[in-house]
Amino acid sequence: MSTHHQVIIIGSGPAGLTAALYASRANLETVVFEGMQPGGQLTITTEVENYPGFVNGIQGPEMMDILRKQAQRFGTKSIFETVNKVDFSERPFKMSTEKGDYTADAVIISTGATAKLLNIPSEETYWGSGISACATCDGFFFNGEKNLFIIGGGDTAMEEALFLTKYGQKVTVVNRSENYRASRIMLERAKNHPKIEFIENAVVDEYIGETTNGIKKLTGLNLKDVNTGEVTFYEGGGAFIAIGHKPNTDIFEGIIDMNEVGYILTKDKSTYTNVDGVFACGDAQDHVYRQAITAAGTGCMAAIDAERWLAEQE
């Protein structure tokens, strides 16, 4: 395979593969660098029920495989390597992986973001079986649960706690101190809700669950008091980690304009970055919605922006 391509897409989640689909159908020679997690965050998601077109839902990995094959049908090539260095100072743009160097006329960044987790052993055990990092995505699966936990103390935690009151009989916010990063209005809204309770000065010590007929299910949390060290079990069928996301944009630092957290800044309502010919889409530039469908939408935008920009260069 040639090392120069018309369009190189860095990242292979819904944004990247949708961008690839549109770019390929525009007769642009397109390559996707799949990265360390081919298919993006949806490959660690079990059931996807809120993506249009799948009446009965679909498994996350299966959905991403369909998107990849759809893009490849129109000529997209996948390279299963991780871009670890870029040089956008001149054209063609240069990118490097552990296996070699590549150049492109236009680049689409769709590297996504990663949910911050607690990284305790039992978290992996019950991930997708009671533990989630997205209430909007997965809240529906917990309809009727007696108690749902939100772990965190920022605006996102309060928003997700309020959202989960539609499904859980009770929602318990677990915060490691008595101080909250949430804005006063969001905190008051959550504290005034009759279905939301708060446990302060506590951290998750362990996730507790059971396995029945090979199916794992979260049954509660062991919470440790940060002042006394005492561990107490609290029953609940779902835990949502809301301590933030980290955009996967470190390699673009100092090259592409970002906000203070690392989300890429795009111009107006487009996917243009501060570097002419480099575009950004998906969760790498979206810290608000973070949904597969919105990522796919911006992937479409990025491909159209790139196609029009390349036409102007000619």
C-alpha positions as MATLAB code, in Angstrom:
seq = 'MSTHHQVIIIGSGPAGLTAALYASRANLETVVFEGMQPGGQLTITTEVENYPGFVNGIQGPEMMDILRKQAQRFGTKSIFETVNKVDFSERPFKMSTEKGDYTADAVIISTGATAKLLNIPSEETYWGSGISACATCDGFFFNGEKNLFIIGGGDTAMEEALFLTKYGQKVTVVNRSENYRASRIMLERAKNHPKIEFIENAVVDEYIGETTNGIKKLTGLNLKDVNTGEVTFYEGGGAFIAIGHKPNTDIFEGIIDMNEVGYILTKDKSTYTNVDGVFACGDAQDHVYRQAITAAGTGCMAAIDAERWLAEQE';
ca = [
       0.000    0.000    0.000;
       1.231    3.496   -0.863;
       2.344    5.729    2.007;
       0.616    8.795    0.486;
      -3.175    9.150    0.485;
      -5.682   11.844   -0.382;
      -7.437   11.550    2.966;
      -6.090   10.000    6.147;
      -8.542    9.492    9.013;
      -7.027    9.016   12.462;
      -9.452    6.956   14.557;
     -12.064    4.337   13.743;
     -15.149    4.943   15.884;
     -18.532    6.032   14.486;
     -17.094    9.443   13.524;
     -14.048    8.067   11.715;
     -15.845    5.304    9.852;
     -18.696    7.596    8.808;
     -16.137   10.103    7.554;
     -14.498    7.258    5.637;
     -17.795    6.230    4.096;
     -18.546    9.737    2.836;
     -14.991   10.439    1.682;
     -14.778    7.155   -0.232;
     -18.142    7.715   -1.889;
     -16.815   11.122   -3.012;
     -14.112    9.176   -4.891;
     -11.380   10.273   -2.510;
      -8.661    7.731   -1.856;
      -9.199    7.180    1.872;
      -7.341    5.357    4.618;
      -8.382    4.871    8.247;
      -5.784    4.353   10.944;
      -7.719    2.127   13.329;
      -5.538    2.806   16.375;
      -5.254    0.935   19.658;
      -8.993    0.266   19.887;
     -10.354   -0.511   16.401;
     -14.005    0.510   16.333;
     -13.665    2.900   19.259;
     -15.594    2.890   22.539;
     -18.577    1.015   21.085;
     -16.483   -2.141   20.890;
     -16.649   -2.357   24.694;
     -20.408   -1.696   24.676;
     -22.786   -4.628   24.677;
     -26.263   -3.627   23.556;
     -26.778   -0.472   21.461;
     -30.490    0.368   21.319;
     -30.494    4.088   20.532;
     -28.775    4.140   17.139;
     -31.378    4.698   14.381;
     -31.998    1.820   12.010;
     -31.656   -1.100   14.404;
     -35.177   -1.885   15.598;
     -34.130   -4.587   18.055;
     -30.781   -3.056   18.980;
     -27.351   -4.370   18.039;
     -24.147   -5.386   19.791;
     -21.541   -2.610   19.776;
     -18.749   -4.627   18.102;
     -21.155   -5.911   15.447;
     -22.330   -2.396   14.662;
     -18.778   -1.137   14.208;
     -17.946   -4.083   11.963;
     -20.939   -3.183    9.780;
     -19.823    0.451    9.563;
     -16.285   -0.624    8.641;
     -17.478   -2.983    5.907;
     -19.823   -0.320    4.546;
     -16.930    2.147    4.227;
     -14.677   -0.534    2.706;
     -17.333   -1.308    0.105;
     -16.576    2.100   -1.431;
     -12.817    1.716   -1.268;
     -11.761    2.700    2.253;
      -8.603    0.929    3.413;
      -7.983    0.159    7.086;
      -4.494    0.245    8.566;
      -4.328   -1.370   11.999;
      -1.630    0.895   13.362;
      -1.577    3.774   15.856;
      -0.502    7.242   14.778;
       1.915    8.473   17.439;
       3.325   11.617   15.815;
       2.087   14.233   13.353;
       3.629   17.138   11.461;
       1.067   19.542   10.044;
       3.549   22.377    9.422;
       3.599   21.807    5.655;
       1.777   19.867    2.951;
       1.484   17.050    2.401;
       0.797   16.430    6.079;
       3.027   13.873    7.747;
       2.068   11.145   10.217;
       4.125    8.422   11.858;
       3.238    5.060   13.366;
       5.415    2.422   14.973;
       5.797    0.858   11.511;
       6.484    3.833    9.262;
       5.658    7.274    7.916;
       2.643    8.362    5.883;
       1.523   11.553    4.148;
      -1.880   12.941    3.204;
      -3.445   15.846    1.351;
      -6.125   16.184    4.035;
      -6.463   14.765    7.542;
      -9.560   14.020    9.612;
      -9.017   13.610   13.354;
     -11.522   11.271   15.022;
      -9.506    9.908   17.921;
     -12.407   10.069   20.385;
     -12.285   10.375   24.151;
     -11.898    7.919   26.990;
     -14.087    7.854   30.092;
     -12.109    8.250   33.299;
     -12.617    5.173   35.453;
     -11.785    4.224   39.033;
      -9.485    1.401   37.867;
     -10.235   -1.061   40.633;
     -10.172   -4.787   39.719;
     -13.898   -5.473   40.126;
     -14.701   -2.601   37.752;
     -13.604   -4.676   34.784;
     -15.512   -7.691   36.111;
     -18.889   -5.931   36.069;
     -18.292   -3.474   33.244;
     -21.348   -3.688   30.985;
     -23.067   -5.876   33.576;
     -24.181   -3.083   35.875;
     -21.370   -0.545   35.478;
     -21.471    2.177   32.824;
     -19.945    5.568   32.105;
     -22.948    6.934   30.210;
     -26.382    7.285   31.782;
     -27.862    8.682   28.562;
     -26.670    5.601   26.689;
     -27.544    2.905   29.199;
     -30.074    4.272   31.684;
     -32.988    2.553   29.946;
     -31.539   -0.879   30.769;
     -31.992   -0.131   34.482;
     -35.679    0.723   34.383;
     -37.309   -0.118   37.724;
     -34.079   -0.718   39.679;
     -34.437    0.033   43.386;
     -31.192    1.996   43.572;
     -28.751    3.389   41.024;
     -25.406    4.938   41.953;
     -23.768    7.971   40.393;
     -20.080    8.288   41.245;
     -18.802   11.850   40.976;
     -19.460   15.402   42.090;
     -19.395   17.577   38.986;
     -22.091   18.942   36.681;
     -22.059   15.743   34.609;
     -22.719   13.680   37.744;
     -25.680   15.884   38.683;
     -27.088   15.829   35.146;
     -26.833   12.055   34.980;
     -28.343   11.634   38.450;
     -31.344   13.722   37.406;
     -31.632   11.755   34.163;
     -31.573    8.415   36.007;
     -34.540    9.393   38.185;
     -36.641    8.451   35.140;
     -35.558    4.835   35.606;
     -34.380    4.122   39.135;
     -36.665    4.158   42.147;
     -33.802    5.886   43.928;
     -30.533    7.441   42.769;
     -27.577    7.720   45.136;
     -24.761   10.181   44.402;
     -21.411    9.104   45.865;
     -18.887   11.928   46.323;
     -15.431   11.640   47.858;
     -15.826   14.837   49.927;
     -18.384   17.371   51.112;
     -17.287   19.743   48.363;
     -18.636   19.500   44.822;
     -17.249   20.610   41.483;
     -20.820   21.009   40.210;
     -22.259   24.475   39.725;
     -24.527   25.666   42.513;
     -27.658   25.514   40.374;
     -27.024   21.920   39.267;
     -26.171   20.798   42.794;
     -29.290   22.400   44.237;
     -31.444   20.873   41.529;
     -30.128   17.407   42.384;
     -30.334   17.912   46.142;
     -33.913   19.102   45.888;
     -35.037   16.076   43.879;
     -37.015   13.650   46.069;
     -35.512   10.550   44.432;
     -31.843   11.570   44.802;
     -29.798   10.859   47.942;
     -26.166   11.732   48.679;
     -23.342    9.832   50.346;
     -20.384   12.113   51.029;
     -16.787   11.482   52.103;
     -16.900    8.040   50.475;
     -15.177    6.220   47.640;
     -15.892    2.907   45.941;
     -13.822    0.186   47.588;
     -15.240   -2.672   45.512;
     -18.097   -3.509   43.168;
     -20.146   -6.451   44.408;
     -22.151   -8.775   42.187;
     -23.225  -12.292   41.397;
     -23.178  -14.664   38.454;
     -26.283  -16.691   37.552;
     -26.230  -19.107   34.623;
     -23.097  -17.421   33.346;
     -24.639  -13.930   33.478;
     -22.942  -11.366   35.707;
     -24.986   -8.771   37.567;
     -23.992   -5.962   39.880;
     -25.791   -6.136   43.231;
     -24.181   -3.275   45.134;
     -21.093   -1.339   46.186;
     -18.707   -1.478   49.090;
     -18.109    2.164   49.977;
     -15.172    3.245   52.132;
     -15.432    6.260   54.410;
     -12.413    8.439   53.542;
     -12.144    9.698   57.123;
     -12.537    6.502   59.148;
     -11.661    3.831   56.593;
     -14.838    1.939   57.481;
     -16.320   -0.084   54.587;
     -20.099   -0.393   54.226;
     -22.144   -2.349   51.681;
     -24.929   -0.528   49.827;
     -27.367   -2.425   47.632;
     -27.971   -1.275   44.072;
     -28.279   -2.690   40.566;
     -26.376   -0.075   38.579;
     -23.360    2.196   38.961;
     -22.573    5.087   36.623;
     -19.094    6.584   36.740;
     -19.266   10.324   36.090;
     -15.804   11.634   36.883;
     -15.100   12.999   33.415;
     -13.651   12.073   30.040;
     -10.205   12.586   28.570;
     -10.042   13.361   24.839;
      -7.440   11.276   23.018;
      -5.653   14.287   21.575;
      -2.237   14.370   23.249;
      -0.309   13.945   19.986;
      -1.888   17.135   18.602;
      -0.913   19.329   21.558;
       0.800   22.505   20.419;
      -0.319   21.886   16.840;
      -4.116   21.897   16.913;
      -6.043   24.436   19.014;
      -7.789   22.829   22.003;
      -9.631   23.919   25.106;
      -8.069   23.609   28.558;
      -9.147   19.962   28.878;
      -7.873   18.880   25.465;
     -10.991   18.898   23.275;
     -10.198   20.138   19.777;
     -11.674   23.506   18.854;
     -13.413   23.704   15.483;
     -14.479   26.841   13.625;
     -18.076   28.014   13.822;
     -20.431   25.142   12.911;
     -17.838   23.311   10.798;
     -15.167   20.691   11.434;
     -12.304   22.987   10.333;
      -9.457   23.252   12.832;
      -6.874   26.040   13.029;
      -4.753   24.132   10.483;
      -6.074   24.437    6.929;
      -6.772   20.943    5.603;
      -7.048   19.274    9.017;
     -10.547   18.546   10.297;
     -11.864   17.146   13.600;
     -15.018   15.241   14.455;
     -16.574   12.977   17.070;
     -15.754   12.895   20.763;
     -12.300   14.404   20.189;
     -14.090   17.741   19.709;
     -17.498   17.109   21.313;
     -17.596   17.336   25.101;
     -21.360   17.912   25.249;
     -23.281   15.083   23.569;
     -20.793   12.181   23.258;
     -23.240    9.894   21.439;
     -22.554    7.509   18.561;
     -25.151    9.230   16.391;
     -23.741   12.725   16.951;
     -20.224   11.422   16.339;
     -21.376    9.892   13.052;
     -23.024   13.189   12.118;
     -19.837   15.178   12.620;
     -17.924   12.470   10.750;
     -20.178   13.133    7.780;
     -19.527   16.874    8.155;
     -15.764   16.365    8.277;
     -15.735   14.308    5.084;
     -17.827   16.910    3.242;
     -15.610   19.726    4.550;
     -12.491   17.819    3.481;
     -13.884   17.035    0.015;
     -14.813   20.685   -0.604;
     -11.493   21.915    0.730;
      -9.553   19.549   -1.531;
     -11.632   20.690   -4.514;
     -10.725   24.293   -3.736;
      -7.016   23.399   -3.649;
      -7.207   21.968   -7.142;
];
